[in-house]
Amino acid sequence: MADYLLYILGIIFRIINDTASFWLPVVLVFIFWKVWLSYVRADWVSRMKWTLLEVKLPKEVFKTPMAMELVLNGLQQPSGGNKWDQYWKGRVPDWFSFELVSIEGTIRVYIRALSKYKNIIEAHVYSQYPEAIISESADYTENMPWSNESAISLWGSEFALTKEDPYPIKTYVDYGMDKGYVDEKQRIETMAPTLEFLGSLQKGEQVWIQILVRATRGDGWKAEGKEIIKKLMHRDDKDSDKAVTTRLTKGETDVINAIERSISKPAFEVGIRGLYFAEEGKFNPSNITALLSTFKQYSSHNLNGFKPGWGLTVLDYPWDDFMDIRKKSILKGLFDAYRLRSYFYAPYEHKPFVLNVEELATIFHFPSGIAETPTLTRVDSKRSEPPANLPV
């Protein structure tokens, strides 16, 4: 048997040797191309100029999340430049980061963006929320002295979808929030559970939630949605357009309608991560469950939802990790990736999922006054313009 294996290996090596002049140059060119793209893209990303904007909200927000949907529509920046820019200069599509931060129960809202978008963001936000205040802020992540050797405990995870991208999550429209606030007692605020959790943190605790977005490139997720619809309708390419909808249950019909509505809107590629910090002696395990549950209200059995993704949730048993080597590596990766706002490109490149603007506005919008979390930073008084006849 051993002689036979050696004979087979000899044949394989002879074939490789005889054909190397054909395939080796192709392999080398491919490797060089990959290395070149990684280098120029890393160089492009390293030269990007960023700004962190803090948004202070008015005490009363009477608009529905549709207002944030309009803001997000204005931030669609899908262009990555022409082929020369992409493959020679390393240009990559721009991205934004929406962040909810609680430091010992005090909640702040941030938008991190390229400096060139500062005026655009202000214009779109003020067009929908004229009483908000936007100001540049120092990066709060630089004040966290965490390391694997420090006394500060850290737990974190990224989030993923439970189903394919075209299946929508439960949005503010499903909650009836698109109807406006007519009756004060009937108000619904999808972000209220998240804000209540963030506001409940005690001294020595912090939670950072980060939602990174970039405009979708191409219509691949829409094509996937159409394929899912065809499958749900029991239709193949040989079927006529007059599909046998009589065979569909009400649940299947509702899912199809939801997917059709979902893929009809502009969308973003998205990455979400959350971190929980606690000083020595302050770590509260229940806050892990609370952090993982922050997106539970958007889940639906027949449609989509959120689940834990890459992070410490991959370590299910103590024997998964010898001497905490994997744990330390994951913690460092989560912390560094958050501070760098790295998700779509190196050094921490992960596979994003797709949310349309309605879904994204559901999980990140400026909450109404019904979310009476006292530690959410809001504007103390109305912002008003100076009178036109004020002497100079």
N, C-alpha and C positions, 0 to 999 in steps of 0.2 A: 504493500500500500504506500509506504514512504517513497519507494522508487518511482511509483506511478505519479505521485504528487510532484516529485522533483522533475520528472519528465514534462509534466504539464506546465510547471513554472518556467522551465527552459524554453518551451515553445512561446510562452507569453513574452518573455524577455527578448527573444529573437525578433518577434513581431514588433515590439516597441522600438527596438534598436533599428530595424529596417525602415520603419515609418517615421522615425523622429524628425527627419528633415522636412516632413510635411506638416505634422501637428505641433511641433515644438515652437516654431515662430508664431503660430496662431495663439498658443497658450501664453507666450511671453508678451505679445501685443495686448492680449486681454488683461493680463496682470498689470502691465504698465498703465493701461487705460484706467483701471480701477484705482490704482495708487495715485495717479494724476488727479482724478476727480476728487478723491478724498482730500488730497492736499489743497487744491484750489478752493474747494468748498469750505474747508476748515479755515483757510486764510480769509475768505470772504466773510464768514460768520464772525471771526475774531475782530474784524474792522467795523462791525456794525455799532452804531451809536444809539444807546437806549436811554429812555427816561421812565421814571416810575411816577405815575399820577395818582394822588389820593382823591377820592370823590366823597365829599360830605353831602349827605342827602338832606332835603327839606324835611321838616317834621311831618308834613302831610304830603303823601304822594297819592293822587287820586287817579292816576293813569294805570291802565292794565299793562301787563308785560308786552303787549303789542307795541308800546312805545320803545321798549328795548329792542324789539324785533326790527323796528325801523332804524335804530342806531346801528345794529349789527349789519343790516343791509348796506349801510354806508361804509362799513369797514371791509367789504369784500375787495380784497387785493390779490386776485389770482395770478397776476403776471409774474413770471420768473425771468423775464427778459427774452431776447432772441437766442438762437442756438449758439452764437458766438459768446454771448454773455454767460450762458449756462455751462458750456463745455470748455471754454478757455479761461474766462475770468472766475468761474465757480459760483456765479450768482444763483441764489436759491430764493424761492418764494418767501415773502415776509410773513411774520406771525405775531400774534398778540398773546398776552397772558392776563386773564381776569382772576383776581385773588381776593379771597375772604380770609381775614386774619383776626384771631382772637388772642390777645396778650393779657392773661389774667382776667379774662371776661370782658375786656374792652374790645369791641369789634370795629375793624376798619376795612374799607373797600378800596382796592387798588386796581389800576389798569397799567400794565407795563407794555410799552410799545416803542418802536423806533422813534427817535427824536423828530424825524421828519413828519410823523403823523400826529404830533401834539396838537397842532391847530385844527386838524381834521376831527380828531376825537372831541375836542372842546366844542367845535361847531355842532356836531351831531348830538352830543349829550345835551348841550344847552337848548337845542331846538326842541327837544322833548321834555327836558327837565330844567326850565329856565332858572329855578331857584336853587339848584345845586351849586356847589362850589368845588372847582377843580384846581388843585395846586400840585406843583412838583414836590416830591418827597424823597428823603434819604431812604436807602434800601434797608428795610427792617431786618433782612436776613443777615446783615453784617453784624448785628448786635447779639447774635446767638453764638455763644462760645462752645457749641457742642463738638465733641469728637468721640471716637470709640474709647478713649482713655478718660474722658471727663466723668464727673459724677451725675451729669444730666442724663436722664433716660430718654430714649427716642423710640417711637414706634411709627411705622408708616406703611402705606400701601398705595398702589395705583389702582385705577378702576377700569373695568372692561364692560362691554355689553353682553347680555345673556343670549342674544340671538344675532342674526345677520344684520348689517347696517340698515337695510331698507325698512325693517320693522321699527316703527316709531315707539318712543317711550310715551308715557302718559303726560300730556302737555297741559298748559294753562287753559287751552280751549276745552279739553275734556273736563276740566274742573269748572267750566262756566265763567272763567275769569275774563273772557273776551267780551262779556256783556256789559261791563262797566259796573261801578259801585252805586247802585240805586238805593238799596236798603243797607244801612250800616250793620245790621245784625247778620246779614247774609254774606258779608265779605269773606273771601277765601284768599289765603296767602300761602302758596306752595313752599316758599322759603322759610316760613315761620318755624318749623321744627329744627331746621339747621341753625337759624339764628338763636333759638332758645338754647340749643346745646352749646353754641359758641359763647353765649352770654353767661352760661352756668359755670364756666371754668373758674378755678380758685387761684389764689396767689401761688406763684411758682409754676403755673401751667400755661402752655400755649398750644394752639392748633392753627396750622396753616393749610388752607385749601387752595389749590391752583388748577385753573382750567385754561389750557393752552390751545389756541385755535389758529388755523390757517385755511384759506379758501380751498375748496376741493379742486383738484386738477382732473379734468375730464369728466365723463358721465358714466364711469364704470359702475358706481353704486346704483344709478338709476336703471341701467341695463339689468343689474342683478335683481332689482326690485320687480322689473317686468317679468323676469324669469320666474320669480317666486309666485307672482300673480297667476301666470300661466299654469304653474304646477298646482296651485290651490284651486284653480278652475277646472282641473283635470283636462287641460287643453294641450295639444301638441301642435306642431307645425302643419299637420295634415287637417286639423280641425278648421272649420269655417269660423268667421268672426262671430257668428251667432252661436256662442258657446252655450252648453247646456247648463245654464245658471240654475235651472230647476233642481239640479242635484246638489246645490250648495246649501249648507246650513246657514242660519242667521249669523252664527259666530264666524264662519268662513267669509260671508259677505262683509261683515264689519271689518275683518282683518284686511280684506282686499281694498275696501274703501279707505282705510287708514293708511295703507301703503301707498295707494295712488295719491292721496293728499300729501303724504310725506315727501315723495320724490318729485312733487311739482314745485317745491320751494328751493331757493338757493341754500347751499349747505357749506359746512366747514368740516375739515378733518380735525379731530379733537383728541387731546390727552388730558386725563384728570389724575391728580395725586393728592394725598392728604398726609400730613405729619402731625404727630402728637408729642410734645415735649413736656417733661416734668422734672423739676429739681429734686435733689436727693430727699427721699422720704415723702414726696408728694405724688408719686405715680399712682394713678387710679385706673385699674384694669377696665372698669365699666366704660371709661371714655373711649376705649378701643372699639367696643361694640357700638357706642354712640356715633363715632366717626364713620364706621362702616355703614351705619344706618342713615347717614345724612341724605342719601339719594334714594332711599327705599320708597318714598311717596311717589316717585316717578315710574315705578315698575308696574307692569300689567301682565297677568298670566298669559293672555293670548297674544300680546304684543312683545315689547322689549322691556328691558330694565338694566340695572347696574349690578355688578358683582365685583368682588375683590379681584384685582389683577396681579401684576408683578409686584413683589414686595415681601414683607415678612409672613404673609399668609401662605407662601409656598412651603414654609417649614411646619409641617403638620405634626411631626413627632420629634422628640429629643434626639433620637438616633439618626435623624436626617442631617445632623450638623455636628461634626466632630470638633470639639473645643471652640464652638461658636465661630468657626472660620467663615462659613457662608453668611451667618447673621451679620457679622461685622462688615463683610463686603457689601451686603445688601443695604445696610444702614448708611454706609459711606456713599454708595451710589444714589440712594434716595435723597440724601441731604445735598450732595453736590449737584445732582440734576435739578433739584428745586431751585437752588441758589443761582444756577446758570440759566434757568428756564430752558433747559435742553430737553427736547423730546423728539423733534422731527429730524434732527441732524446730529452728527457726532459732537461731543463725546458720548452722549447718552441717547442713542437713536432707537426708538421703539415704534411699533406698528400702531398707528392711530386708528380710531373708529370715526364714523361719520354721524353728525347731527345736523339737521337742517336749522334754519334760523328760529323757527318756532320752538323747537326742542331746546336750543341753546338759550333762548330768552326765558324759557321756563326755569332752568336751573340757575341762571344768573341774570337777575334784573334788580332794579332798585325797589326794594320792598315798600309796600304801602304802609300807612300809619297803623294799620290793624296789627302789624308785627311790632307790638309795643315792647321790644327789647330795650330796656333803658340804657344799656351800655353800647348800643349801636350809635356811632358818631353821626349826628345830624346837625344841620344848620340851626343855630339858635334863633335867628330872625330872618325875615324875608330879604332877599337880595333885590335891590331896586336901582334903577338907573337915575343919575342926577338930572335935575330939571333942565330943560333945554335952554332956558333964559339965564342960567347961572353965569355971573360975570367972570371974565377971565382975568 
